Amino acid sequence: MFSGIGSRVHRLLVPLLGGLVSLPLLPMPLVARSEALSPELPRVFLDTTLVAPSGQIIAVPAGGDVQAALNAAQPGDVITLQAGATFTGPFTLPNKTGTGWIIVRTSAPDSSLPAPGTRVTPSYAAVMPKIVADASLGFAIQAASGAHHFRFIGIEVMSAAGAPTFDLVRLGSGSETSTSALPHDIIVDRCYIHGLAGQAAKRGIALNGSRLAVIDSYLSEFKDQAQDTQAILGWNGSGPFKIVNNYLEATGENVMFGGADPSIVNLVPADIEIRGNHFFKPTAWRGVWAAVKNLFELKNARRVLIEGNIFENNWLAAQAGWAVQFTVRNQDGTAPWSTIEDVTFQKNIVRHSGSGLNILAADDPNPSQTMKRVLIRDNLFDDINAGRPGEVTGGSFRSWAMREGRPTW
């Protein structure tokens, strides 16, 4: 756990013989805090319990007009898309008055899907409608400025064959300059969102809003030879965010917060819950898709709980093979407020990776704030191994590295 007085004082809270010892990470000033401060947990945990609909059902058959249904729906309505039918986007979620939920779901009955709280798998694709990305624009679903209170249940969203994919689901463009313009209260529930085998795809979900949740879903095939890819990326949303019980697959960073400067001044994505997910890179990608970086990264985030996840398979490629990175970054040089604060990383399994966890407490090329209050405890690091030629890993063969932005330890 990092804490201190002044911009360059940090301490690490380390388990030792059943207790805790506070160790200085840098030379301490004459007056310094004698104890480490516990990180603050997210102030808001989103309740994603399904609210029973109170309005009409708008059925969209195969060949029907999805956008017209979205435009016509009122809070409390349910839009059912014909299971097994294909609808080509892009579709825009309108900004409507009222606070009731609009549900967009498969026409198949609830019994055809796993129960709420159970992760969906690709085997359920047969009972899902398919929304295919626009071949020229590279996305399938986007939220209008301020759009809110939409819930997707049992929908397959996929890339178009032979066409580039950018954000399959774009919840916020990233260009909003005010929190009032952000989409909010949108839930992706038991959905299958994916690229195509053998084809590059940049991103599953752009998470740039507030009160956004991705739960019980399966995101896969986000990969590229050169550019970063993510299953989920957020950089211009205020939060809170909930990412719980998903399968998450990408070459670059399976999930990342930060990575581009926010368009909203002083914005730090905050109140982030990441629990019970499986972060995974298929070993068949090694030597085929070169842009492999890490499984999870924070660059600009505050009050984050990362608990009970599995982080599996990472190797030396576009980066040094670290599975998890906490690296403060003022990415493009225009966000000196960027920071990582109040992070709890606990009860996770990190396995089959060339390196374990890398910490950079302040940006090295650009001005930033300094990391504060990070707690790492009760995690299992298994098979952190640079490996022999041809094995899955490749990396530095280190479980930990901690840097302050200048020296490397």
Summary of the structure (lengths in Angstrom):
residues: 409
radius of gyration: 21.3
end to end distance: 17.1
largest distance: 72.3
contacts: 1498
relative contact order: 0.11
helix: 5%
strand: 40%
